[in-house]
Amino acid sequence: MNSSHTSQSSPDIPLDRRQVLAGSLAGASAIALGCASPSNPSPTPTPTNAPTVMTTQAAPFTLPALPYADTALEPVMSAKTFSFHYAKHHKAYVDNLNNLVKDNAELSALSLEALIKKVAGDSTKAGVFNNAAQVWNHTFFWNSMRPGGGGAPTGRLLEKINASFGDYEKFKTAFSDAAKTQFGSGWAWLVDDGGKLAVLKTGNAETPLTQGKKCLITLDVWEHAYYLDFQNRRPDYITAFLDKLVNWEFAEKNLG
């Protein structure tokens, strides 16, 4: 399925990056501890030390608060990036999704996670899937980072990485390669696939949530996720995520 990472106020973005908005017009108009639906507090970025927890809230969906201030990841990820990526792109997905399901009693009664799973693979509901999955993916991404993060994990998670990949450096190589080689827009993921950890990459709005895998962390490799801070240097962005931002405490909680 195709997705868009654009806000409604970006007319200069090419058509192929506006398919979510197109899906919204054609259609009528959470976050996870182990891949659950995003929580729904105020859309104002609010720092918190608590992980985002599962909610069963249905439509109307709201923009989940950031788990830290929008300046908290500087200088690696700037507040200016958050002003576009979170406050415009992520918010546009929420707004589009609410518009798409507002007249559909069946879909609007579902939680975000249940909605994503129900419409996945249904070409007539592509706009709903793209927007719903991007709301979920982004919320998971914000929680996959923390101030002072990065470096190797410890404890049981490191043991699982060593058992699945050989050692942490081999995991880093596998994750970096997935993120680098995802052509165009998409995501790199660390997942628990039946007890063994694996690295996956997905295009556009696709998510391992629909494959029955347990998500641990993700990295957004859509170009606008890093362009203001890294320009076209995606490899540098990937390295900075792994060395300075990744939230292994969140991954450990998702592991369960």
KOLMARLUM-763811 format. One record per residue (C-alpha): residue number from 1; residue in one letter; x, z, y. Coordinates in steps of 0.1 Angstrom, whole numbers, plus 5000, padded with zeros to 4 digits. Layout:
<nodes>
node resi: NUM; resn: A; px: X; pz: Z; py: Y
...
</nodes>
This chain:
<nodes>
node resi: 1; resn: M; px: 5000; pz: 5000; py: 5000
node resi: 2; resn: N; px: 5011; pz: 4994; py: 5035
node resi: 3; resn: S; px: 5013; pz: 5020; py: 5062
node resi: 4; resn: S; px: 5020; pz: 5022; py: 5099
node resi: 5; resn: H; px: 5040; pz: 5047; py: 5118
node resi: 6; resn: T; px: 5028; pz: 5038; py: 5152
node resi: 7; resn: S; px: 5007; pz: 5056; py: 5178
node resi: 8; resn: Q; px: 4978; pz: 5040; py: 5195
node resi: 9; resn: S; px: 4997; pz: 5036; py: 5227
node resi: 10; resn: S; px: 5025; pz: 5014; py: 5214
node resi: 11; resn: P; px: 5014; pz: 4978; py: 5220
node resi: 12; resn: D; px: 5050; pz: 4965; py: 5218
node resi: 13; resn: I; px: 5054; pz: 4975; py: 5181
node resi: 14; resn: P; px: 5051; pz: 4945; py: 5157
node resi: 15; resn: L; px: 5020; pz: 4938; py: 5138
node resi: 16; resn: D; px: 5034; pz: 4948; py: 5104
node resi: 17; resn: R; px: 5040; pz: 4983; py: 5118
node resi: 18; resn: R; px: 5004; pz: 4986; py: 5130
node resi: 19; resn: Q; px: 4986; pz: 4983; py: 5098
node resi: 20; resn: V; px: 4972; pz: 5018; py: 5098
node resi: 21; resn: L; px: 4956; pz: 5011; py: 5132
node resi: 22; resn: A; px: 4942; pz: 4979; py: 5118
node resi: 23; resn: G; px: 4929; pz: 4998; py: 5088
node resi: 24; resn: S; px: 4912; pz: 5022; py: 5112
node resi: 25; resn: L; px: 4894; pz: 4994; py: 5130
node resi: 26; resn: A; px: 4884; pz: 4977; py: 5098
node resi: 27; resn: G; px: 4872; pz: 5010; py: 5083
node resi: 28; resn: A; px: 4847; pz: 5016; py: 5111
node resi: 29; resn: S; px: 4859; pz: 5031; py: 5138
node resi: 30; resn: A; px: 4990; pz: 5195; py: 5035
node resi: 31; resn: I; px: 5016; pz: 5216; py: 5034
node resi: 32; resn: A; px: 5027; pz: 5219; py: 5000
node resi: 33; resn: L; px: 5041; pz: 5247; py: 4980
node resi: 34; resn: G; px: 5044; pz: 5223; py: 4951
node resi: 35; resn: C; px: 5026; pz: 5193; py: 4967
node resi: 36; resn: A; px: 4995; pz: 5210; py: 4981
node resi: 37; resn: S; px: 4975; pz: 5201; py: 5012
node resi: 38; resn: P; px: 4988; pz: 5208; py: 5047
node resi: 39; resn: S; px: 4977; pz: 5238; py: 5067
node resi: 40; resn: N; px: 4957; pz: 5233; py: 5099
node resi: 41; resn: P; px: 4967; pz: 5256; py: 5127
node resi: 42; resn: S; px: 4969; pz: 5246; py: 5164
node resi: 43; resn: P; px: 4985; pz: 5212; py: 5172
node resi: 44; resn: T; px: 5008; pz: 5230; py: 5196
node resi: 45; resn: P; px: 5043; pz: 5234; py: 5180
node resi: 46; resn: T; px: 5046; pz: 5270; py: 5170
node resi: 47; resn: P; px: 5078; pz: 5285; py: 5155
node resi: 48; resn: T; px: 5072; pz: 5306; py: 5124
node resi: 49; resn: N; px: 5092; pz: 5320; py: 5096
node resi: 50; resn: A; px: 5064; pz: 5317; py: 5071
node resi: 51; resn: P; px: 5061; pz: 5286; py: 5049
node resi: 52; resn: T; px: 5031; pz: 5264; py: 5054
node resi: 53; resn: V; px: 5005; pz: 5272; py: 5027
node resi: 54; resn: M; px: 4978; pz: 5253; py: 5009
node resi: 55; resn: T; px: 4944; pz: 5249; py: 5024
node resi: 56; resn: T; px: 4913; pz: 5233; py: 5011
node resi: 57; resn: Q; px: 4900; pz: 5223; py: 5045
node resi: 58; resn: A; px: 4882; pz: 5190; py: 5047
node resi: 59; resn: A; px: 4875; pz: 5168; py: 5077
node resi: 60; resn: P; px: 4878; pz: 5170; py: 5105
node resi: 61; resn: F; px: 4915; pz: 5173; py: 5099
node resi: 62; resn: T; px: 4938; pz: 5188; py: 5126
node resi: 63; resn: L; px: 4974; pz: 5183; py: 5134
node resi: 64; resn: P; px: 4994; pz: 5210; py: 5116
node resi: 65; resn: A; px: 5018; pz: 5230; py: 5138
node resi: 66; resn: L; px: 5055; pz: 5225; py: 5134
node resi: 67; resn: P; px: 5072; pz: 5254; py: 5115
node resi: 68; resn: Y; px: 5097; pz: 5258; py: 5144
node resi: 69; resn: A; px: 5100; pz: 5249; py: 5181
node resi: 70; resn: D; px: 5106; pz: 5212; py: 5189
node resi: 71; resn: T; px: 5140; pz: 5221; py: 5202
node resi: 72; resn: A; px: 5150; pz: 5241; py: 5171
node resi: 73; resn: L; px: 5169; pz: 5213; py: 5153
node resi: 74; resn: E; px: 5190; pz: 5202; py: 5183
node resi: 75; resn: P; px: 5215; pz: 5187; py: 5186
node resi: 76; resn: V; px: 5209; pz: 5170; py: 5152
node resi: 77; resn: M; px: 5172; pz: 5161; py: 5159
node resi: 78; resn: S; px: 5162; pz: 5161; py: 5195
node resi: 79; resn: A; px: 5130; pz: 5174; py: 5212
node resi: 80; resn: K; px: 5125; pz: 5139; py: 5225
node resi: 81; resn: T; px: 5123; pz: 5126; py: 5189
node resi: 82; resn: F; px: 5097; pz: 5152; py: 5182
node resi: 83; resn: S; px: 5077; pz: 5142; py: 5213
node resi: 84; resn: F; px: 5073; pz: 5108; py: 5198
node resi: 85; resn: H; px: 5074; pz: 5113; py: 5161
node resi: 86; resn: Y; px: 5053; pz: 5144; py: 5158
node resi: 87; resn: A; px: 5031; pz: 5144; py: 5190
node resi: 88; resn: K; px: 5023; pz: 5107; py: 5189
node resi: 89; resn: H; px: 5029; pz: 5091; py: 5155
node resi: 90; resn: H; px: 5018; pz: 5121; py: 5133
node resi: 91; resn: K; px: 4989; pz: 5128; py: 5156
node resi: 92; resn: A; px: 4978; pz: 5092; py: 5155
node resi: 93; resn: Y; px: 4975; pz: 5094; py: 5117
node resi: 94; resn: V; px: 4953; pz: 5125; py: 5120
node resi: 95; resn: D; px: 4930; pz: 5109; py: 5146
node resi: 96; resn: N; px: 4928; pz: 5077; py: 5127
node resi: 97; resn: L; px: 4919; pz: 5095; py: 5094
node resi: 98; resn: N; px: 4891; pz: 5115; py: 5111
node resi: 99; resn: N; px: 4877; pz: 5083; py: 5125
node resi: 100; resn: L; px: 4878; pz: 5065; py: 5091
node resi: 101; resn: V; px: 4860; pz: 5093; py: 5071
node resi: 102; resn: K; px: 4836; pz: 5106; py: 5097
node resi: 103; resn: D; px: 4807; pz: 5085; py: 5084
node resi: 104; resn: N; px: 4815; pz: 5089; py: 5047
node resi: 105; resn: A; px: 4801; pz: 5122; py: 5034
node resi: 106; resn: E; px: 4818; pz: 5119; py: 5001
node resi: 107; resn: L; px: 4853; pz: 5114; py: 5015
node resi: 108; resn: S; px: 4850; pz: 5138; py: 5044
node resi: 109; resn: A; px: 4841; pz: 5166; py: 5020
node resi: 110; resn: L; px: 4874; pz: 5164; py: 5002
node resi: 111; resn: S; px: 4906; pz: 5183; py: 5010
node resi: 112; resn: L; px: 4935; pz: 5161; py: 5022
node resi: 113; resn: E; px: 4952; pz: 5162; py: 4988
node resi: 114; resn: A; px: 4921; pz: 5154; py: 4969
node resi: 115; resn: L; px: 4913; pz: 5126; py: 4993
node resi: 116; resn: I; px: 4947; pz: 5110; py: 4989
node resi: 117; resn: K; px: 4944; pz: 5111; py: 4951
node resi: 118; resn: K; px: 4909; pz: 5097; py: 4951
node resi: 119; resn: V; px: 4916; pz: 5066; py: 4973
node resi: 120; resn: A; px: 4951; pz: 5058; py: 4960
node resi: 121; resn: G; px: 4951; pz: 5023; py: 4945
node resi: 122; resn: D; px: 4917; pz: 5013; py: 4960
node resi: 123; resn: S; px: 4924; pz: 4983; py: 4982
node resi: 124; resn: T; px: 4891; pz: 4988; py: 5000
node resi: 125; resn: K; px: 4903; pz: 5023; py: 5011
node resi: 126; resn: A; px: 4938; pz: 5013; py: 5022
node resi: 127; resn: G; px: 4934; pz: 5025; py: 5057
node resi: 128; resn: V; px: 4921; pz: 5059; py: 5045
node resi: 129; resn: F; px: 4950; pz: 5062; py: 5021
node resi: 130; resn: N; px: 4977; pz: 5051; py: 5046
node resi: 131; resn: N; px: 4966; pz: 5076; py: 5072
node resi: 132; resn: A; px: 4959; pz: 5105; py: 5049
node resi: 133; resn: A; px: 4992; pz: 5101; py: 5030
node resi: 134; resn: Q; px: 5011; pz: 5099; py: 5062
node resi: 135; resn: V; px: 4995; pz: 5131; py: 5075
node resi: 136; resn: W; px: 5006; pz: 5148; py: 5042
node resi: 137; resn: N; px: 5041; pz: 5132; py: 5041
node resi: 138; resn: H; px: 5049; pz: 5141; py: 5076
node resi: 139; resn: T; px: 5038; pz: 5177; py: 5073
node resi: 140; resn: F; px: 5060; pz: 5180; py: 5041
node resi: 141; resn: F; px: 5089; pz: 5164; py: 5060
node resi: 142; resn: W; px: 5088; pz: 5189; py: 5089
node resi: 143; resn: N; px: 5089; pz: 5217; py: 5063
node resi: 144; resn: S; px: 5118; pz: 5201; py: 5045
node resi: 145; resn: M; px: 5140; pz: 5210; py: 5074
node resi: 146; resn: R; px: 5149; pz: 5242; py: 5091
node resi: 147; resn: P; px: 5173; pz: 5254; py: 5119
node resi: 148; resn: G; px: 5207; pz: 5262; py: 5103
node resi: 149; resn: G; px: 5198; pz: 5244; py: 5071
node resi: 150; resn: G; px: 5219; pz: 5220; py: 5050
node resi: 151; resn: G; px: 5247; pz: 5224; py: 5025
node resi: 152; resn: A; px: 5242; pz: 5231; py: 4988
node resi: 153; resn: P; px: 5214; pz: 5253; py: 4975
node resi: 154; resn: T; px: 5220; pz: 5284; py: 4954
node resi: 155; resn: G; px: 5204; pz: 5301; py: 4924
node resi: 156; resn: R; px: 5179; pz: 5285; py: 4902
node resi: 157; resn: L; px: 5175; pz: 5254; py: 4923
node resi: 158; resn: L; px: 5213; pz: 5247; py: 4921
node resi: 159; resn: E; px: 5212; pz: 5252; py: 4884
node resi: 160; resn: K; px: 5184; pz: 5227; py: 4881
node resi: 161; resn: I; px: 5202; pz: 5202; py: 4902
node resi: 162; resn: N; px: 5234; pz: 5206; py: 4882
node resi: 163; resn: A; px: 5215; pz: 5202; py: 4849
node resi: 164; resn: S; px: 5196; pz: 5171; py: 4862
node resi: 165; resn: F; px: 5224; pz: 5153; py: 4881
node resi: 166; resn: G; px: 5257; pz: 5168; py: 4868
node resi: 167; resn: D; px: 5265; pz: 5186; py: 4900
node resi: 168; resn: Y; px: 5254; pz: 5189; py: 4937
node resi: 169; resn: E; px: 5277; pz: 5161; py: 4949
node resi: 170; resn: K; px: 5262; pz: 5137; py: 4924
node resi: 171; resn: F; px: 5227; pz: 5147; py: 4936
node resi: 172; resn: K; px: 5238; pz: 5140; py: 4972
node resi: 173; resn: T; px: 5250; pz: 5106; py: 4962
node resi: 174; resn: A; px: 5218; pz: 5098; py: 4944
node resi: 175; resn: F; px: 5196; pz: 5111; py: 4973
node resi: 176; resn: S; px: 5217; pz: 5093; py: 4999
node resi: 177; resn: D; px: 5216; pz: 5060; py: 4980
node resi: 178; resn: A; px: 5178; pz: 5062; py: 4977
node resi: 179; resn: A; px: 5174; pz: 5068; py: 5014
node resi: 180; resn: K; px: 5199; pz: 5041; py: 5024
node resi: 181; resn: T; px: 5185; pz: 5015; py: 5000
node resi: 182; resn: Q; px: 5148; pz: 5020; py: 5008
node resi: 183; resn: F; px: 5143; pz: 4986; py: 5025
node resi: 184; resn: G; px: 5123; pz: 4989; py: 5057
node resi: 185; resn: S; px: 5101; pz: 5019; py: 5061
node resi: 186; resn: G; px: 5095; pz: 5047; py: 5036
node resi: 187; resn: W; px: 5107; pz: 5080; py: 5022
node resi: 188; resn: A; px: 5133; pz: 5096; py: 4999
node resi: 189; resn: W; px: 5122; pz: 5125; py: 4977
node resi: 190; resn: L; px: 5136; pz: 5151; py: 4954
node resi: 191; resn: V; px: 5109; pz: 5159; py: 4928
node resi: 192; resn: D; px: 5104; pz: 5179; py: 4897
node resi: 193; resn: D; px: 5093; pz: 5155; py: 4870
node resi: 194; resn: G; px: 5082; pz: 5175; py: 4840
node resi: 195; resn: G; px: 5109; pz: 5201; py: 4843
node resi: 196; resn: K; px: 5138; pz: 5177; py: 4852
node resi: 197; resn: L; px: 5147; pz: 5170; py: 4888
node resi: 198; resn: A; px: 5147; pz: 5134; py: 4900
node resi: 199; resn: V; px: 5153; pz: 5114; py: 4932
node resi: 200; resn: L; px: 5127; pz: 5088; py: 4942
node resi: 201; resn: K; px: 5121; pz: 5065; py: 4971
node resi: 202; resn: T; px: 5087; pz: 5052; py: 4982
node resi: 203; resn: G; px: 5077; pz: 5025; py: 5007
node resi: 204; resn: N; px: 5055; pz: 5029; py: 5037
node resi: 205; resn: A; px: 5029; pz: 5057; py: 5030
node resi: 206; resn: E; px: 5034; pz: 5060; py: 4993
node resi: 207; resn: T; px: 5039; pz: 5095; py: 4979
node resi: 208; resn: P; px: 5049; pz: 5111; py: 4946
node resi: 209; resn: L; px: 5018; pz: 5132; py: 4950
node resi: 210; resn: T; px: 4997; pz: 5104; py: 4935
node resi: 211; resn: Q; px: 5021; pz: 5102; py: 4905
node resi: 212; resn: G; px: 5016; pz: 5138; py: 4893
node resi: 213; resn: K; px: 5051; pz: 5148; py: 4903
node resi: 214; resn: K; px: 5060; pz: 5181; py: 4921
node resi: 215; resn: C; px: 5076; pz: 5173; py: 4955
node resi: 216; resn: L; px: 5105; pz: 5195; py: 4965
node resi: 217; resn: I; px: 5119; pz: 5179; py: 4997
node resi: 218; resn: T; px: 5115; pz: 5146; py: 5015
node resi: 219; resn: L; px: 5134; pz: 5126; py: 5041
node resi: 220; resn: D; px: 5115; pz: 5102; py: 5064
node resi: 221; resn: V; px: 5135; pz: 5069; py: 5067
node resi: 222; resn: W; px: 5111; pz: 5051; py: 5090
node resi: 223; resn: E; px: 5133; pz: 5037; py: 5118
node resi: 224; resn: H; px: 5116; pz: 5057; py: 5146
node resi: 225; resn: A; px: 5123; pz: 5090; py: 5127
node resi: 226; resn: Y; px: 5160; pz: 5087; py: 5137
node resi: 227; resn: Y; px: 5165; pz: 5058; py: 5162
node resi: 228; resn: L; px: 5164; pz: 5079; py: 5194
node resi: 229; resn: D; px: 5192; pz: 5102; py: 5180
node resi: 230; resn: F; px: 5211; pz: 5079; py: 5157
node resi: 231; resn: Q; px: 5202; pz: 5043; py: 5168
node resi: 232; resn: N; px: 5207; pz: 5021; py: 5137
node resi: 233; resn: R; px: 5230; pz: 5045; py: 5119
node resi: 234; resn: R; px: 5207; pz: 5055; py: 5091
node resi: 235; resn: P; px: 5236; pz: 5067; py: 5069
node resi: 236; resn: D; px: 5246; pz: 5092; py: 5096
node resi: 237; resn: Y; px: 5211; pz: 5104; py: 5098
node resi: 238; resn: I; px: 5209; pz: 5110; py: 5060
node resi: 239; resn: T; px: 5242; pz: 5129; py: 5061
node resi: 240; resn: A; px: 5231; pz: 5151; py: 5089
node resi: 241; resn: F; px: 5199; pz: 5159; py: 5071
node resi: 242; resn: L; px: 5217; pz: 5170; py: 5039
node resi: 243; resn: D; px: 5246; pz: 5188; py: 5057
node resi: 244; resn: K; px: 5227; pz: 5204; py: 5086
node resi: 245; resn: L; px: 5189; pz: 5204; py: 5082
node resi: 246; resn: V; px: 5176; pz: 5204; py: 5046
node resi: 247; resn: N; px: 5155; pz: 5235; py: 5039
node resi: 248; resn: W; px: 5164; pz: 5246; py: 5004
node resi: 249; resn: E; px: 5143; pz: 5277; py: 5007
node resi: 250; resn: F; px: 5112; pz: 5255; py: 5010
node resi: 251; resn: A; px: 5123; pz: 5234; py: 4980
node resi: 252; resn: E; px: 5128; pz: 5266; py: 4959
node resi: 253; resn: K; px: 5093; pz: 5277; py: 4967
node resi: 254; resn: N; px: 5079; pz: 5243; py: 4957
node resi: 255; resn: L; px: 5098; pz: 5246; py: 4925
node resi: 256; resn: G; px: 5076; pz: 5275; py: 4916
</nodes>
